[in-house]
Amino acid sequence: MSETYYTLLADRAVIRVSGPDRVSFLQGLVSNNIETITANTSGYGALLTPQGKFLFDFFVYQQDEESLLIECERGEDGARAAELFKKLRMYKLRAKAELTDVSDSYDVVAVFGSDALASLSLDATPGATAQMANGIKAVDPRLAEMGARVLLPKNALAEMAAIGAQESDEETYHQLRVSLGVPNGSEELEVEKSILLESGFEELGGVDFKKGCYMGQELTARTKYRGLVRKRLLPIQIDGPAPAVGTAIMNGDKEAGIIRSVHGNGGIALIRLERIGDDADLRAEGAKITVTVPHWVQLPENAA
C-alpha cells in the first residue's frame, strides 16, 4: 500500500496578485526573491515590519502568466488573511497590481508520507511545481520531507484518491511538521516580535540575502552578518503531561526556552542555545523536555 496521505488544511486562504507590476510590487515587500517564481518553481517568504519583525509567512505560486497566488494563514474568522490583504493593499500605492481573495475557489491540501512526492510525480526538490487538475502541486518549498502542497479547485478532492493517497487528519500532519522543526506561521512565530533567522527562514529557503531591499531587510541582514542569533525554534519531545503553550522550559533555576506549540508528545519551542548543553536537565511543568536539532538546522559554532 502506498505510504501517501493527504489532509485538507482548513486554516489556509489564497490571495491572487495580478497585473503587470505584480512581481515588482511583491519584490519590494517580501523576504524571498519573487522573480524566481515560475510555473515550475514555487517559493516561501515573509512580510515583516519595517523593524524586521515577523508579520506573515506564506507560499507563492504562479497561477498563470499574469497572476501569482499567495497561500497564507486564514486565522480565526479569516482575520489573519484579511489583515495580510489589508497590508498588501496599503503598500500597493500606484503599482499596477490587483489583489483578489480567491479562497473560495481553492482547497489547500497537504500531501505527505514516504511515497507522497512519487505519487504526485514530483522530484524531491523544494519548490518543484507542476499543474494538477486545474490547480497546482508543489514540493513544500521549505523542506521536501514535509511532502507537497496542492491547491485544488473546490470539490476536486477526488484527485487525491486518484493518486492513491489515503485521507488523514490535520493533527497527524502537524505532528510530522513539529518533529521536523518547521514552524507554522503565527502558531509558533510571535507577530511583531519574532525574527526570521531565529525561526529557520534561512535554511528553509524563506529569505534571499542577494535580492536587494525589502521591508525589514536591514535587521535581517545585520542579524546574519553579525552572528546575533542566540535563540532558535527547535523541536522538543515531552515526557510527561503536556505543558501549556507559553510555558517556560527551565534548566535548574534558569529559563532555557518557551514552548510555542504542542502536538502529541512533541512540539516546537524557542530555545536559548547556551542553555541546552549535554548536561542540561530541561523541565516544563514537571514534564521532562528533550530538545532535538534537525539535520537542516545550522547552529552557530559556539552554540551548545
TORBA-228099 format. One record per atom (N, C-alpha, C): residue in one letter; atom name; x, y, z. Coordinates in pm, whole numbers, plus 50000, padded with zeros to 5 digits. Example, Ala and Ser with C-alpha at 12.3 -4.5 7.8 and 13.67 -1.06 7.14 Angstrom:
a  N  51319  49431  50780
a  CA  51230  49550  50780
a  C  51320  49670  50780
s  N  51285  49775  50708
s  CA  51367  49894  50714
s  C  51290  50003  50787
END
This chain:
m  N  50085  49879  50000
m  CA  50000  50000  50000
m  C  50088  50125  50000
s  N  50049  50222  49920
s  CA  50126  50346  49911
s  C  50126  50422  50043
e  N  50243  50467  50083
e  CA  50255  50550  50203
e  C  50236  50696  50163
t  N  50117  50726  50117
t  CA  50082  50863  50077
t  C  49953  50902  50146
y  N  49957  51015  50214
y  CA  49843  51061  50290
y  C  49812  51206  50253
y  N  49688  51244  50275
y  CA  49653  51384  50249
y  C  49560  51433  50357
t  N  49565  51562  50381
t  CA  49470  51626  50471
t  C  49438  51766  50420
l  N  49315  51803  50434
l  CA  49271  51938  50398
l  C  49315  52034  50508
l  N  49387  52138  50470
l  CA  49433  52238  50566
l  C  49329  52349  50574
a  N  49247  52341  50677
a  CA  49131  52432  50687
a  C  49173  52577  50711
d  N  49286  52595  50780
d  CA  49326  52731  50817
d  C  49419  52794  50713
r  N  49381  52786  50586
r  CA  49460  52847  50480
r  C  49368  52928  50390
a  N  49422  53038  50341
a  CA  49349  53126  50248
a  C  49439  53149  50127
v  N  49378  53197  50019
v  CA  49452  53219  49895
v  C  49419  53358  49841
i  N  49523  53437  49813
i  CA  49508  53572  49757
i  C  49576  53574  49621
r  N  49504  53622  49521
r  CA  49564  53635  49388
r  C  49618  53775  49370
v  N  49740  53784  49315
v  CA  49801  53913  49280
v  C  49824  53911  49130
s  N  49756  53999  49059
s  CA  49764  54001  48913
s  C  49803  54141  48866
g  N  49833  54151  48736
g  CA  49868  54280  48679
g  C  50015  54289  48644
p  N  50053  54383  48561
p  CA  50191  54391  48510
p  C  50296  54418  48617
d  N  50259  54480  48730
d  CA  50356  54512  48835
d  C  50354  54411  48950
r  N  50290  54298  48931
r  CA  50271  54204  49042
r  C  50404  54159  49104
v  N  50504  54133  49018
v  CA  50633  54085  49069
v  C  50710  54197  49137
s  N  50723  54310  49074
s  CA  50798  54421  49132
s  C  50733  54471  49261
f  N  50601  54469  49265
f  CA  50528  54511  49385
f  C  50564  54422  49504
l  N  50556  54290  49485
l  CA  50587  54198  49594
l  C  50737  54193  49624
q  N  50819  54214  49522
q  CA  50965  54204  49539
q  C  51015  54303  49644
g  N  50954  54420  49651
g  CA  50997  54522  49747
g  C  50943  54502  49887
l  N  50861  54397  49905
l  CA  50799  54373  50035
l  C  50843  54242  50099
v  N  50862  54139  50019
v  CA  50874  54002  50067
v  C  51020  53963  50087
s  N  51047  53880  50186
s  CA  51184  53843  50222
s  C  51253  53756  50117
n  N  51177  53685  50034
n  CA  51237  53599  49933
n  C  51232  53665  49797
n  N  51296  53601  49698
n  CA  51307  53657  49564
n  C  51189  53615  49479
i  N  51094  53705  49460
i  CA  50973  53675  49385
i  C  51004  53651  49238
e  N  51114  53702  49190
e  CA  51148  53683  49049
e  C  51179  53537  49016
t  N  51201  53455  49118
t  CA  51230  53313  49093
t  C  51104  53229  49080
i  N  50988  53287  49105
i  CA  50862  53211  49099
i  C  50820  53193  48954
t  N  50805  53067  48913
t  CA  50765  53033  48777
t  C  50661  52923  48781
a  N  50619  52879  48664
a  CA  50527  52766  48657
a  C  50589  52639  48713
n  N  50722  52635  48719
n  CA  50792  52515  48766
n  C  50853  52530  48905
t  N  50846  52650  48963
t  CA  50911  52675  49092
t  C  50824  52765  49178
s  N  50789  52715  49295
s  CA  50715  52795  49393
s  C  50808  52833  49507
g  N  50764  52925  49593
g  CA  50853  52973  49697
g  C  50782  53001  49828
y  N  50861  53038  49926
y  CA  50816  53063  50063
y  C  50881  53192  50110
g  N  50809  53276  50180
g  CA  50867  53400  50228
g  C  50783  53463  50336
a  N  50820  53585  50372
a  CA  50753  53653  50482
a  C  50740  53801  50454
l  N  50642  53860  50516
l  CA  50626  54005  50521
l  C  50659  54047  50663
l  N  50748  54146  50675
l  CA  50798  54190  50804
l  C  50755  54332  50835
t  N  50772  54370  50960
t  CA  50757  54510  50996
t  C  50879  54586  50943
p  N  50873  54719  50936
p  CA  50993  54794  50897
p  C  51113  54767  50988
q  N  51087  54722  51110
q  CA  51195  54691  51205
q  C  51243  54546  51192
g  N  51192  54473  51093
g  CA  51240  54338  51068
g  C  51175  54230  51152
k  N  51060  54257  51211
k  CA  50990  54157  51292
k  C  50879  54090  51211
f  N  50851  53966  51244
f  CA  50757  53884  51170
f  C  50614  53939  51172
l  N  50551  53942  51055
l  CA  50409  53971  51045
l  C  50332  53852  50987
f  N  50374  53807  50867
f  CA  50305  53697  50799
f  C  50408  53612  50725
d  N  50382  53481  50715
d  CA  50457  53399  50621
d  C  50358  53336  50524
f  N  50407  53294  50408
f  CA  50316  53243  50305
f  C  50395  53174  50195
f  N  50322  53101  50113
f  CA  50378  53038  49993
f  C  50333  53119  49873
v  N  50418  53123  49771
v  CA  50384  53198  49648
v  C  50396  53103  49529
y  N  50290  53099  49448
y  CA  50285  53014  49330
y  C  50251  53101  49208
q  N  50291  53055  49091
q  CA  50245  53120  48969
q  C  50118  53051  48923
q  N  50009  53128  48917
q  CA  49883  53071  48869
q  C  49882  53060  48717
d  N  49924  53169  48653
d  CA  49935  53173  48507
d  C  50033  53285  48473
e  N  50045  53318  48348
e  CA  50146  53417  48307
e  C  50113  53559  48354
e  N  49995  53579  48410
e  CA  49956  53713  48455
e  C  49925  53721  48603
s  N  49935  53608  48676
s  CA  49889  53608  48815
s  C  49978  53522  48904
l  N  49995  53567  49028
l  CA  50058  53490  49134
l  C  49953  53458  49239
l  N  49972  53348  49310
l  CA  49884  53313  49421
l  C  49965  53312  49550
i  N  49913  53375  49653
i  CA  49972  53374  49786
i  C  49885  53285  49873
e  N  49944  53179  49927
e  CA  49873  53090  50020
e  C  49918  53125  50161
c  N  49823  53166  50244
c  CA  49858  53222  50375
c  C  49765  53167  50483
e  N  49794  53205  50606
e  CA  49706  53171  50718
e  C  49570  53237  50700
r  N  49466  53163  50732
r  CA  49332  53221  50735
r  C  49307  53290  50868
g  N  49338  53222  50977
g  CA  49315  53278  51109
g  C  49170  53266  51151
e  N  49144  53293  51278
e  CA  49008  53285  51330
e  C  48916  53382  51256
d  N  48808  53328  51202
d  CA  48711  53408  51125
d  C  48778  53482  51008
g  N  48889  53427  50959
g  CA  48956  53487  50844
g  C  49037  53611  50876
a  N  49064  53634  51006
a  CA  49125  53761  51046
a  C  49268  53777  50995
r  N  49348  53670  50998
r  CA  49487  53683  50955
r  C  49496  53711  50804
a  N  49417  53639  50726
a  CA  49417  53662  50582
a  C  49367  53802  50548
a  N  49265  53847  50620
a  CA  49211  53981  50596
a  C  49315  54088  50628
e  N  49393  54066  50734
e  CA  49495  54164  50771
e  C  49608  54167  50668
l  N  49648  54050  50617
l  CA  49750  54047  50513
l  C  49699  54118  50388
f  N  49575  54089  50349
f  CA  49516  54155  50232
f  C  49518  54307  50250
k  N  49483  54351  50371
k  CA  49480  54495  50400
k  C  49620  54555  50391
k  N  49720  54485  50444
k  CA  49858  54534  50439
k  C  49905  54546  50294
l  N  49882  54443  50214
l  CA  49925  54445  50075
l  C  49857  54559  50000
r  N  49730  54577  50024
r  CA  49657  54685  49956
r  C  49711  54821  49997
m  N  49751  54834  50123
m  CA  49805  54961  50172
m  C  49937  54994  50103
y  N  50020  54891  50080
y  CA  50152  54914  50019
y  C  50147  54919  49866
k  N  50036  54886  49808
k  CA  50028  54879  49662
k  C  50046  55015  49598
l  N  49996  55118  49661
l  CA  50008  55255  49611
l  C  49971  55262  49463
r  N  50064  55303  49376
r  CA  50031  55319  49234
r  C  50075  55200  49149
a  N  50118  55093  49213
a  CA  50159  54975  49137
a  C  50042  54920  49058
k  N  50070  54877  48938
k  CA  49966  54818  48853
k  C  49952  54670  48891
a  N  49885  54650  49002
a  CA  49863  54515  49056
a  C  49725  54511  49120
e  N  49657  54401  49102
e  CA  49523  54383  49159
e  C  49526  54269  49260
l  N  49460  54290  49371
l  CA  49452  54191  49477
l  C  49309  54135  49484
t  N  49297  54002  49489
t  CA  49167  53938  49496
t  C  49174  53820  49591
d  N  49081  53814  49685
d  CA  49071  53697  49774
d  C  49000  53586  49697
v  N  49073  53480  49665
v  CA  49016  53369  49588
v  C  49008  53242  49674
s  N  49002  53258  49806
s  CA  48999  53144  49896
s  C  48881  53051  49868
d  N  48769  53107  49826
d  CA  48651  53025  49799
d  C  48666  52939  49675
s  N  48772  52962  49599
s  CA  48793  52886  49475
s  C  48885  52766  49494
y  N  48954  52759  49609
y  CA  49058  52656  49627
y  C  49045  52583  49759
d  N  49083  52455  49756
d  CA  49114  52379  49875
d  C  49266  52366  49882
v  N  49322  52390  50001
v  CA  49466  52373  50021
v  C  49487  52240  50091
v  N  49566  52154  50030
v  CA  49583  52016  50076
v  C  49730  51990  50102
a  N  49760  51926  50216
a  CA  49895  51877  50241
a  C  49900  51730  50204
v  N  50000  51692  50126
v  CA  50020  51552  50088
v  C  50154  51510  50147
f  N  50155  51404  50226
f  CA  50276  51367  50299
f  C  50286  51216  50310
g  N  50400  51170  50360
g  CA  50427  51027  50367
g  C  50545  50993  50277
s  N  50603  50875  50299
s  CA  50726  50839  50229
s  C  50710  50830  50078
d  N  50588  50806  50029
d  CA  50566  50795  49884
d  C  50496  50916  49825
a  N  50480  51022  49903
a  CA  50397  51134  49861
a  C  50446  51198  49731
l  N  50574  51230  49724
l  CA  50624  51300  49606
l  C  50621  51211  49483
a  N  50653  51083  49501
a  CA  50646  50990  49387
a  C  50501  50977  49338
s  N  50406  50973  49431
s  CA  50266  50961  49391
s  C  50220  51081  49310
l  N  50280  51197  49336
l  CA  50247  51320  49264
l  C  50336  51343  49143
s  N  50429  51251  49118
s  CA  50525  51264  49007
s  C  50606  51392  49019
l  N  50650  51419  49142
l  CA  50736  51535  49169
l  C  50870  51485  49221
d  N  50979  51547  49175
d  CA  51108  51511  49232
d  C  51127  51583  49365
a  N  51221  51537  49443
a  CA  51237  51586  49580
a  C  51316  51715  49588
t  N  51280  51812  49506
t  CA  51343  51944  49508
t  C  51246  52043  49570
p  N  51282  52105  49682
p  CA  51189  52201  49742
p  C  51142  52305  49641
g  N  51011  52323  49633
g  CA  50953  52421  49542
g  C  50921  52370  49404
a  N  50965  52248  49368
a  CA  50935  52194  49234
a  C  50784  52188  49215
t  N  50736  52237  49101
t  CA  50593  52266  49083
t  C  50544  52217  48948
a  N  50417  52175  48945
a  CA  50352  52138  48819
a  C  50202  52160  48835
q  N  50130  52151  48726
q  CA  49985  52164  48729
q  C  49921  52034  48776
m  N  49802  52047  48834
m  CA  49725  51930  48874
m  C  49578  51966  48876
a  N  49500  51907  48788
a  CA  49354  51923  48788
a  C  49312  52070  48793
n  N  49369  52150  48703
n  CA  49340  52294  48700
n  C  49384  52365  48828
g  N  49472  52300  48901
g  CA  49530  52360  49020
g  C  49681  52348  49015
i  N  49744  52347  49131
i  CA  49889  52348  49141
i  C  49934  52246  49244
k  N  50038  52170  49212
k  CA  50103  52083  49309
k  C  50248  52125  49318
a  N  50300  52130  49442
a  CA  50437  52178  49461
a  C  50500  52107  49580
v  N  50624  52064  49563
v  CA  50701  52017  49678
v  C  50711  52132  49777
d  N  50689  52102  49904
d  CA  50695  52208  50005
d  C  50826  52285  49988
p  N  50818  52417  49961
p  CA  50941  52494  49934
p  C  51037  52501  50052
r  N  50989  52468  50170
r  CA  51075  52475  50289
r  C  51161  52351  50305
l  N  51101  52234  50286
l  CA  51169  52109  50315
l  C  51094  51997  50245
a  N  51165  51922  50161
a  CA  51099  51816  50084
a  C  51040  51707  50175
e  N  51098  51688  50293
e  CA  51046  51588  50387
e  C  50905  51622  50436
m  N  50864  51746  50418
m  CA  50728  51784  50452
m  C  50626  51735  50350
g  N  50672  51687  50235
g  CA  50581  51643  50132
g  C  50548  51753  50034
a  N  50421  51763  49999
a  CA  50380  51860  49898
a  C  50258  51937  49944
r  N  50239  52051  49880
r  CA  50118  52131  49899
r  C  50046  52132  49765
v  N  49914  52115  49771
v  CA  49834  52112  49649
v  C  49721  52213  49663
l  N  49709  52300  49565
l  CA  49595  52391  49557
l  C  49501  52333  49453
l  N  49388  52281  49499
l  CA  49290  52220  49410
l  C  49167  52307  49398
p  N  49106  52312  49280
p  CA  48977  52378  49271
p  C  48879  52313  49369
k  N  48786  52389  49421
k  CA  48687  52335  49514
k  C  48618  52212  49454
n  N  48588  52115  49541
n  CA  48516  51993  49503
n  C  48598  51903  49411
a  N  48731  51910  49419
a  CA  48816  51825  49336
a  C  48902  51731  49421
l  N  48862  51706  49547
l  CA  48943  51622  49634
l  C  48951  51477  49585
a  N  48864  51439  49493
a  CA  48874  51304  49436
a  C  49008  51282  49369
e  N  49076  51390  49333
e  CA  49209  51378  49272
e  C  49307  51310  49368
m  N  49284  51322  49498
m  CA  49372  51259  49594
m  C  49359  51107  49590
a  N  49236  51060  49579
a  CA  49217  50915  49565
a  C  49278  50863  49436
a  N  49275  50947  49332
a  CA  49328  50905  49202
a  C  49478  50880  49206
i  N  49550  50945  49298
i  CA  49694  50921  49309
i  C  49726  50817  49417
g  N  49621  50759  49475
g  CA  49642  50656  49576
g  C  49665  50707  49716
a  N  49630  50833  49741
a  CA  49651  50891  49874
a  C  49536  50855  49966
q  N  49570  50826  50091
q  CA  49470  50796  50193
q  C  49443  50921  50276
e  N  49317  50943  50309
e  CA  49284  51061  50390
e  C  49338  51045  50531
s  N  49399  51150  50581
s  CA  49449  51154  50717
s  C  49388  51274  50786
d  N  49438  51307  50904
d  CA  49385  51423  50975
d  C  49494  51528  50991
e  N  49450  51648  51017
e  CA  49543  51760  51023
e  C  49642  51746  51139
e  N  49598  51686  51249
e  CA  49687  51672  51364
e  C  49805  51581  51331
t  N  49782  51475  51256
t  CA  49891  51386  51215
t  C  49993  51463  51132
y  N  49944  51547  51042
y  CA  50033  51630  50962
y  C  50115  51723  51051
h  N  50051  51785  51149
h  CA  50124  51878  51235
h  C  50223  51806  51326
q  N  50195  51682  51363
q  CA  50294  51606  51439
q  C  50419  51580  51355
l  N  50401  51551  51226
l  CA  50516  51540  51136
l  C  50589  51673  51129
r  N  50516  51780  51113
r  CA  50577  51912  51098
r  C  50662  51949  51218
v  N  50608  51933  51339
v  CA  50686  51974  51456
v  C  50804  51880  51479
s  N  50792  51753  51439
s  CA  50906  51663  51455
s  C  51022  51706  51367
l  N  50992  51774  51256
l  CA  51095  51826  51166
l  C  51138  51968  51204
g  N  51069  52028  51300
g  CA  51106  52161  51345
g  C  51064  52273  51252
v  N  50960  52251  51171
v  CA  50918  52351  51072
v  C  50803  52432  51131
p  N  50819  52563  51146
p  CA  50713  52644  51208
p  C  50594  52665  51117
n  N  50483  52697  51180
n  CA  50356  52718  51110
n  C  50304  52858  51139
g  N  50369  52957  51080
g  CA  50321  53094  51093
g  C  50307  53138  51237
s  N  50196  53206  51266
s  CA  50179  53266  51398
s  C  50153  53165  51508
e  N  50136  53037  51472
e  CA  50126  52936  51578
e  C  50255  52932  51659
e  N  50369  52949  51593
e  CA  50497  52941  51663
e  C  50580  53069  51654
l  N  50551  53156  51558
l  CA  50621  53283  51548
l  C  50534  53392  51608
e  N  50592  53473  51694
e  CA  50518  53582  51757
e  C  50510  53700  51663
v  N  50389  53743  51635
v  CA  50367  53856  51546
v  C  50427  53982  51607
e  N  50505  54052  51524
e  CA  50573  54176  51561
e  C  50684  54156  51664
k  N  50725  54030  51687
k  CA  50834  54003  51781
k  C  50939  53909  51724
s  N  50898  53801  51661
s  CA  50995  53702  51611
s  C  51077  53759  51497
i  N  51201  53708  51487
i  CA  51287  53745  51374
i  C  51314  53619  51290
l  N  51336  53639  51161
l  CA  51341  53527  51068
l  C  51451  53427  51099
l  N  51571  53474  51134
l  CA  51683  53382  51147
l  C  51678  53301  51275
e  N  51598  53342  51372
e  CA  51571  53257  51489
e  C  51468  53150  51456
s  N  51400  53168  51344
s  CA  51285  53084  51310
s  C  51310  52992  51192
g  N  51437  52981  51149
g  CA  51474  52886  51046
g  C  51454  52930  50903
f  N  51424  53056  50880
f  CA  51390  53100  50744
f  C  51508  53090  50648
e  N  51629  53108  50695
e  CA  51742  53098  50603
e  C  51755  52956  50550
e  N  51757  52857  50638
e  CA  51772  52719  50595
e  C  51649  52669  50521
l  N  51532  52721  50555
l  CA  51407  52675  50492
l  C  51374  52754  50365
g  N  51471  52828  50314
g  CA  51452  52895  50186
g  C  51354  53010  50187
g  N  51336  53074  50303
g  CA  51239  53181  50313
g  C  51296  53321  50306
v  N  51428  53332  50288
v  CA  51490  53465  50280
v  C  51604  53459  50180
d  N  51616  53565  50100
d  CA  51722  53574  49999
d  C  51809  53694  50034
f  N  51938  53669  50061
f  CA  52028  53777  50102
f  C  52090  53849  49984
k  N  52056  53809  49862
k  CA  52113  53872  49744
k  C  52012  53952  49663
k  N  51886  53949  49701
k  CA  51782  54008  49618
k  C  51774  54159  49626
g  N  51833  54219  49726
g  CA  51820  54364  49742
g  C  51719  54398  49850
c  N  51674  54520  49849
c  CA  51593  54572  49959
c  C  51452  54516  49961
y  N  51403  54495  50082
y  CA  51263  54464  50108
y  C  51235  54514  50249
m  N  51112  54520  50285
m  CA  51077  54575  50414
m  C  51133  54487  50527
g  N  51210  54545  50617
g  CA  51271  54472  50727
g  C  51404  54409  50692
q  N  51455  54436  50572
q  CA  51577  54372  50524
q  C  51698  54408  50610
e  N  51706  54532  50658
e  CA  51826  54577  50728
e  C  51853  54496  50854
l  N  51750  54476  50936
l  CA  51770  54399  51059
l  C  51801  54254  51028
t  N  51734  54197  50927
t  CA  51758  54057  50891
t  C  51903  54037  50848
a  N  51953  54127  50764
a  CA  52092  54117  50718
a  C  52190  54138  50833
r  N  52162  54235  50919
r  CA  52252  54263  51032
r  C  52259  54143  51126
t  N  52145  54079  51149
t  CA  52142  53961  51235
t  C  52231  53852  51180
k  N  52227  53832  51049
k  CA  52310  53728  50987
k  C  52458  53762  50992
y  N  52494  53879  50947
y  CA  52635  53910  50929
y  C  52708  53942  51059
r  N  52632  53975  51163
r  CA  52695  53997  51293
r  C  52685  53875  51384
g  N  52624  53769  51334
g  CA  52613  53647  51412
g  C  52536  53665  51541
l  N  52420  53730  51532
l  CA  52345  53767  51651
l  C  52239  53666  51692
v  N  52236  53549  51629
v  CA  52133  53451  51663
v  C  52174  53376  51789
r  N  52097  53395  51895
r  CA  52125  53329  52023
r  C  52012  53235  52064
k  N  51901  53243  51992
k  CA  51785  53156  52020
k  C  51739  53095  51889
r  N  51677  52977  51898
r  CA  51623  52913  51779
r  C  51493  52840  51812
l  N  51401  52839  51715
l  CA  51287  52749  51723
l  C  51336  52608  51693
l  N  51315  52516  51787
l  CA  51362  52378  51772
l  C  51255  52281  51819
p  N  51253  52160  51762
p  CA  51156  52061  51808
p  C  51192  52007  51945
i  N  51088  51972  52019
i  CA  51107  51915  52152
i  C  51025  51786  52164
q  N  51073  51697  52249
q  CA  50997  51580  52290
q  C  50957  51600  52435
i  N  50834  51560  52468
i  CA  50778  51584  52601
i  C  50754  51450  52669
d  N  50816  51428  52784
d  CA  50798  51307  52863
d  C  50723  51344  52989
g  N  50592  51320  52986
g  CA  50508  51359  53097
g  C  50388  51436  53046
p  N  50306  51489  53136
p  CA  50189  51566  53094
p  C  50229  51686  53008
a  N  50158  51706  52899
a  CA  50194  51814  52806
a  C  50176  51950  52872
p  N  50280  52032  52879
p  CA  50266  52167  52935
p  C  50184  52255  52841
a  N  50131  52362  52894
a  CA  50056  52457  52812
a  C  50150  52535  52723
v  N  50099  52576  52608
v  CA  50174  52666  52521
v  C  50204  52795  52599
g  N  50328  52841  52588
g  CA  50370  52959  52663
g  C  50443  52926  52791
t  N  50448  52798  52828
t  CA  50518  52757  52950
t  C  50669  52770  52932
a  N  50735  52818  53035
a  CA  50881  52828  53032
a  C  50943  52691  53050
i  N  51050  52666  52975
i  CA  51133  52548  52993
i  C  51250  52589  53081
m  N  51270  52516  53190
m  CA  51372  52555  53286
m  C  51487  52455  53286
n  N  51608  52508  53300
n  CA  51727  52427  53325
n  C  51774  52466  53464
g  N  51731  52390  53562
g  CA  51752  52433  53700
g  C  51670  52557  53728
d  N  51738  52662  53775
d  CA  51666  52787  53803
d  C  51678  52889  53689
k  N  51727  52844  53575
k  CA  51745  52934  53461
k  C  51649  52898  53349
e  N  51590  53000  53291
e  CA  51497  52976  53180
e  C  51576  52939  53055
a  N  51538  52825  52994
a  CA  51607  52778  52873
a  C  51525  52797  52747
g  N  51397  52828  52762
g  CA  51315  52846  52644
g  C  51169  52862  52678
i  N  51087  52876  52573
i  CA  50943  52891  52586
i  C  50876  52796  52488
i  N  50778  52720  52535
i  CA  50705  52629  52447
i  C  50610  52710  52359
r  N  50621  52690  52229
r  CA  50539  52764  52134
r  C  50423  52682  52079
s  N  50438  52549  52074
s  CA  50328  52465  52028
s  C  50346  52325  52083
v  N  50233  52254  52094
v  CA  50234  52115  52138
v  C  50144  52035  52046
h  N  50198  51927  51990
h  CA  50121  51834  51908
h  C  50162  51693  51949
g  N  50069  51619  52011
g  CA  50103  51487  52063
g  C  50206  51500  52172
n  N  50309  51417  52167
n  CA  50416  51425  52269
n  C  50536  51505  52219
g  N  50512  51589  52119
g  CA  50617  51676  52067
g  C  50568  51818  52053
g  N  50656  51903  52009
g  CA  50620  52043  51990
g  C  50738  52121  51937
i  N  50722  52252  51939
i  CA  50830  52343  51899
i  C  50845  52447  52010
a  N  50969  52477  52043
a  CA  50997  52576  52147
a  C  51105  52671  52099
l  N  51100  52793  52149
l  CA  51208  52889  52126
l  C  51311  52866  52234
i  N  51430  52820  52194
i  CA  51532  52771  52287
i  C  51650  52867  52291
r  N  51696  52897  52413
r  CA  51822  52971  52431
r  C  51937  52873  52410
l  N  52016  52895  52308
l  CA  52114  52796  52268
l  C  52218  52766  52376
e  N  52253  52867  52456
e  CA  52357  52844  52557
e  C  52307  52760  52674
r  N  52178  52729  52677
r  CA  52121  52656  52791
r  C  52089  52510  52759
i  N  52136  52458  52645
i  CA  52095  52322  52606
i  C  52216  52231  52586
g  N  52317  52245  52669
g  CA  52433  52158  52660
g  C  52401  52016  52703
d  N  52499  51927  52693
d  CA  52478  51785  52724
d  C  52435  51763  52869
d  N  52471  51855  52958
d  CA  52438  51837  53099
d  C  52305  51905  53135
a  N  52232  51953  53037
a  CA  52106  52023  53065
a  C  52000  51926  53115
d  N  51927  51968  53216
d  CA  51812  51893  53267
d  C  51691  51984  53249
l  N  51623  51968  53137
l  CA  51517  52060  53099
l  C  51382  52009  53147
r  N  51306  52100  53208
r  CA  51175  52065  53262
r  C  51075  52176  53231
a  N  50949  52136  53218
a  CA  50841  52233  53200
a  C  50716  52177  53266
e  N  50671  52243  53371
e  CA  50554  52198  53448
e  C  50564  52051  53487
g  N  50683  52007  53525
g  CA  50701  51870  53570
g  C  50735  51771  53461
a  N  50715  51808  53335
a  CA  50749  51718  53224
a  C  50896  51735  53187
k  N  50958  51625  53150
k  CA  51096  51630  53103
k  C  51095  51670  52956
i  N  51180  51762  52918
i  CA  51186  51814  52782
i  C  51320  51778  52719
t  N  51313  51720  52601
t  CA  51434  51690  52525
t  C  51432  51770  52396
v  N  51535  51849  52375
v  CA  51547  51931  52255
v  C  51624  51853  52150
t  N  51574  51852  52027
t  CA  51647  51790  51917
t  C  51681  51897  51813
v  N  51787  51872  51739
v  CA  51831  51965  51635
v  C  51817  51895  51500
p  N  51720  51933  51417
p  CA  51701  51868  51288
p  C  51825  51882  51199
h  N  51838  51791  51105
h  CA  51956  51790  51019
h  C  51972  51919  50940
w  N  51861  51988  50913
w  CA  51868  52106  50827
w  C  51908  52232  50905
v  N  51903  52228  51035
v  CA  51932  52346  51117
v  C  52083  52368  51126
q  N  52127  52490  51101
q  CA  52269  52524  51109
q  C  52290  52613  51232
l  N  52339  52553  51338
l  CA  52363  52629  51461
l  C  52500  52696  51453
p  N  52515  52811  51520
p  CA  52648  52875  51525
p  C  52747  52785  51595
e  N  52874  52798  51559
e  CA  52978  52709  51611
e  C  52991  52717  51763
n  N  52958  52831  51819
n  CA  52973  52847  51964
n  C  52847  52811  52040
a  N  52747  52754  51969
a  CA  52625  52711  52038
a  C  52655  52585  52118
a  N  52560  52551  52206
a  CA  52577  52432  52288
a  C  52608  52313  52205
END
